[in-house]
Amino acid sequence: MLKTLLSVNEDLASSIALRYTAYLNQFVPLSLFITHVEDPDEKEQVGTGWVRRTWEDGVASNGKRLIDRMLQTENIDCPLAGRPKIFVGDRDKELTYELHNGLYNLFIEGYLNSADHDRFYERIGSPLFTKTSCPILIVKNLSLSKKCALLCADSVDPKILVEKSMTILADSTFSFDIVYFKYKENEALVTMDKEDGGSHLREVESLMAEHKKSVEKTIVLSGTPEQVGDYLKDYALVASTMPIRKCMNMYVLANSLASVLMVR
């Protein structure tokens, strides 16, 4: 089972993430831990020593009530591996520390789908995303599908994509497609010949075969990030390498209507 940390707040994104994670557990068995970080305004922080500890205990208690209320409301069909973890402080710092010390295999958080590329890039460029070594799953929608896609492009390293994705998906019961993206300002999305994927595509197929994973469909798409993002809506998740800059692959992930698993 994959040791997984799911970060939640009392909002719609976390509600969707909770339900999606319970669905994911049917395909990828998870050892699930839930966490919440109370990140109070600096004006609210008081004192030092026992005064501050007492204040932090009170803030943490509020966080625990929030988590308990969410779990009761959502009533997800996925057992927890332990009690919810409540932290007080800077969210990215606290989660980075917990992920590092807890030796998690996967981190999950909710993200309301938006076509705001800058907002998406700011999130994946945050200290949490850049310092966390384990794969990160951004839940965008409650996509109840039985298949996932590996997103390839000329800028994607096939070995990293397959090897790291399979640390999460190797034992899953999902079916797999390979989607190869080639940018072009077309009026409509165009399906190209498989040969147009070149050596990168052949290497991804070869690596999947080494992992004894059959690929149901391989498709090469030519179009804009918006068009490809819309195409991906029928997948439970899309696996991709983590973009390190604003590239066309990043724009596809920002526009993806499916949840995104990013590996490095």
Protein Blocks (a to p, Z undefined) as FASTA:
>chain_A
ZZddddddddfklmmmmmmmmmmmmmmccdddddddddddfklpgcehjllmmmmmmmmm
mmmmmmmmmmmmnopabddfbdcdddedjfklmmmmmmmmnopabdcddddddfbfklmm
mmmmpmklmmpmbdcdddfbdcdbfbdcddddfklcfklmmmmmmmmmmmpcbdcddddd
dddddfbdcdddfklnommlmmmmmmmmmnopacfbdcdddddfklmmmmmmmpfbdcdd
ddfbdcfklmmmmmpmbdcdddZZ
